[in-house]
């Protein structure tokens, strides 16, 4: 079994660590500040408290899992680690510094699995002296709950690196899609940006509201594609009908390559979304705990597959 580390103590890192120790595997988390480490510890504890509240774990599971966790600022704790999830901020300078530390302290053949959502795999490969050991393993929030991981190889990634990554992700009960090369946004973010662009366009055109767009997604698209898949649905409808619909709809779809005016206005006014208190919605009118639970609830069943420590 791989000896696992997570380099990065932010939201992604803390959730990744929750997933690893939730499967009874030791995990080392490397941060860069005492404040960040404290936030990481608290986030992991809260993740476990959420699972306990849902009846998916016990205090015994939580205590046994936390006993498998090491959280430190010292990269020397990577000694002997054979698999490192890199989950630091999206900047090449910081990532290169992290890769140097991994190369210095971790096992010589350690896999570096970057959690980046935006940096090309070929660029990342140029930041390490061992590109054959590097790939992208992009998870989705909440990382310990949502099962999909996008694995992206680059030209120098070896088949062995890919197979080791897939084996570990299978152990962690992840669902994996593999991209043979980088494309901006990978798969899921490309789909999401297409939907965001069209949704903002419809609001700007006065066609509908943000609330009704969310209702359409939650009670039609989301339910449909969660059960049978996007392209299974395409095939089920058939090329003839889908071609007819496309001829009618394609000419009217938003095709802008620029940030839309509604978003620019929000950026200028400071109404930038949930963290600011207002964006497309007034978040002061929403219950934060209810939103967090709704954000996690579709994934609770997957936790039942975990091999939790006791």
QUIMOKA-V108857 format. One record per backbone hydrogen bond with DSSP energy under -1.0 kcal/mol. NH is the residue of the N-H (numbers start at 1). CO is the residue of the C=O. E is the energy in kcal/mol with one decimal. If there is no record, write none. Layout:
nh=NH co=CO e=E
nh=NH co=CO e=E
This chain:
nh=5 co=83 e=-2.3
nh=6 co=28 e=-3.2
nh=7 co=85 e=-3.1
nh=8 co=30 e=-2.3
nh=14 co=10 e=-2.8
nh=15 co=11 e=-2.0
nh=16 co=12 e=-2.6
nh=17 co=13 e=-2.3
nh=18 co=14 e=-1.9
nh=19 co=15 e=-2.0
nh=20 co=16 e=-2.1
nh=21 co=17 e=-2.6
nh=22 co=18 e=-1.6
nh=23 co=20 e=-1.5
nh=24 co=21 e=-1.7
nh=25 co=20 e=-1.6
nh=27 co=68 e=-2.3
nh=28 co=4 e=-1.5
nh=29 co=70 e=-3.5
nh=30 co=6 e=-2.7
nh=31 co=72 e=-2.5
nh=37 co=33 e=-2.2
nh=38 co=34 e=-2.2
nh=39 co=35 e=-2.2
nh=40 co=36 e=-2.2
nh=41 co=37 e=-2.7
nh=42 co=38 e=-2.5
nh=43 co=39 e=-2.5
nh=44 co=40 e=-2.3
nh=45 co=41 e=-2.3
nh=46 co=42 e=-2.5
nh=47 co=43 e=-2.4
nh=48 co=44 e=-2.0
nh=49 co=45 e=-2.4
nh=50 co=46 e=-2.4
nh=51 co=47 e=-1.8
nh=52 co=48 e=-2.4
nh=53 co=49 e=-2.5
nh=54 co=50 e=-1.3
nh=55 co=52 e=-1.7
nh=56 co=51 e=-2.8
nh=62 co=58 e=-2.5
nh=63 co=59 e=-2.8
nh=64 co=60 e=-2.4
nh=65 co=61 e=-2.5
nh=66 co=62 e=-2.7
nh=67 co=63 e=-1.4
nh=68 co=65 e=-1.9
nh=69 co=66 e=-1.4
nh=70 co=27 e=-2.4
nh=72 co=29 e=-2.6
nh=77 co=74 e=-2.1
nh=78 co=75 e=-2.1
nh=79 co=76 e=-1.8
nh=81 co=78 e=-2.8
nh=82 co=3 e=-1.9
nh=83 co=3 e=-1.9
nh=84 co=111 e=-3.0
nh=85 co=5 e=-2.7
nh=86 co=113 e=-2.1
nh=87 co=7 e=-3.3
nh=91 co=89 e=-2.2
nh=95 co=91 e=-2.2
nh=96 co=92 e=-2.5
nh=97 co=93 e=-1.9
nh=98 co=94 e=-2.1
nh=99 co=95 e=-2.8
nh=100 co=96 e=-2.1
nh=101 co=97 e=-1.7
nh=102 co=98 e=-2.5
nh=103 co=99 e=-2.6
nh=104 co=100 e=-1.8
nh=105 co=101 e=-2.6
nh=106 co=102 e=-2.1
nh=107 co=81 e=-2.5
nh=110 co=107 e=-2.1
nh=111 co=82 e=-2.3
nh=112 co=133 e=-2.5
nh=113 co=84 e=-2.9
nh=114 co=135 e=-2.5
nh=115 co=86 e=-2.9
nh=124 co=120 e=-2.0
nh=125 co=121 e=-2.2
nh=126 co=122 e=-1.1
nh=127 co=124 e=-1.9
nh=133 co=130 e=-2.1
nh=134 co=131 e=-1.6
nh=135 co=112 e=-2.0
nh=136 co=152 e=-2.7
nh=137 co=114 e=-3.2
nh=138 co=150 e=-2.9
nh=145 co=142 e=-2.0
nh=146 co=142 e=-3.1
nh=149 co=175 e=-2.2
nh=150 co=138 e=-2.7
nh=151 co=177 e=-3.1
nh=152 co=136 e=-2.2
nh=153 co=179 e=-1.9
nh=157 co=154 e=-1.7
nh=158 co=132 e=-1.8
nh=162 co=158 e=-1.8
nh=163 co=159 e=-2.9
nh=164 co=160 e=-2.5
nh=165 co=161 e=-1.9
nh=166 co=162 e=-2.7
nh=167 co=163 e=-2.2
nh=168 co=164 e=-2.2
nh=169 co=165 e=-2.6
nh=170 co=166 e=-2.1
nh=171 co=167 e=-1.9
nh=172 co=168 e=-1.8
nh=173 co=170 e=-1.8
nh=174 co=169 e=-2.8
nh=175 co=147 e=-2.1
nh=177 co=149 e=-2.1
nh=179 co=151 e=-3.2
nh=186 co=183 e=-2.7
nh=189 co=185 e=-1.2
nh=191 co=187 e=-2.2
nh=192 co=188 e=-2.8
nh=193 co=189 e=-2.5
nh=194 co=190 e=-1.9
nh=195 co=191 e=-1.9
nh=196 co=192 e=-3.1
nh=197 co=193 e=-2.7
nh=198 co=194 e=-1.9
nh=199 co=195 e=-2.6
nh=200 co=196 e=-2.8
nh=201 co=197 e=-2.1
nh=202 co=198 e=-2.2
nh=203 co=199 e=-1.9
nh=204 co=200 e=-2.8
nh=205 co=201 e=-2.1
nh=206 co=203 e=-1.7
nh=207 co=202 e=-2.3
nh=213 co=209 e=-2.0
nh=214 co=210 e=-2.3
nh=215 co=211 e=-1.9
nh=216 co=212 e=-2.2
nh=217 co=213 e=-2.0
nh=218 co=214 e=-2.9
nh=219 co=215 e=-2.5
nh=221 co=216 e=-1.4
nh=222 co=217 e=-3.7
nh=224 co=220 e=-2.8
nh=225 co=221 e=-2.8
nh=226 co=222 e=-1.3
nh=228 co=224 e=-2.1
nh=233 co=229 e=-1.8
nh=234 co=230 e=-1.8
nh=235 co=231 e=-2.3
nh=236 co=232 e=-2.4
nh=237 co=233 e=-2.6
nh=238 co=234 e=-2.4
nh=242 co=238 e=-2.2
nh=243 co=239 e=-2.5
nh=244 co=240 e=-1.7
nh=245 co=241 e=-2.5
nh=246 co=242 e=-2.5
nh=247 co=243 e=-2.1
nh=248 co=244 e=-1.3
nh=249 co=245 e=-2.3
nh=250 co=246 e=-2.8
nh=252 co=249 e=-1.7
nh=253 co=250 e=-1.4
nh=264 co=260 e=-2.3
nh=265 co=261 e=-2.7
nh=266 co=262 e=-1.7
nh=267 co=263 e=-2.3
nh=268 co=264 e=-2.3
nh=269 co=265 e=-2.0
nh=270 co=266 e=-1.2
nh=272 co=270 e=-1.6
nh=273 co=278 e=-2.5
nh=277 co=274 e=-1.2
nh=279 co=281 e=-2.2
nh=283 co=277 e=-1.7
nh=285 co=282 e=-1.5
nh=286 co=283 e=-1.2
nh=291 co=287 e=-2.5
nh=292 co=288 e=-2.4
nh=293 co=289 e=-2.2
nh=294 co=290 e=-2.6
nh=295 co=291 e=-2.3
nh=296 co=292 e=-1.3
nh=297 co=293 e=-2.6
nh=299 co=296 e=-2.3
nh=300 co=297 e=-1.3
nh=303 co=300 e=-1.0
nh=304 co=301 e=-1.1
nh=305 co=302 e=-1.6
nh=306 co=303 e=-1.7
nh=308 co=306 e=-1.1
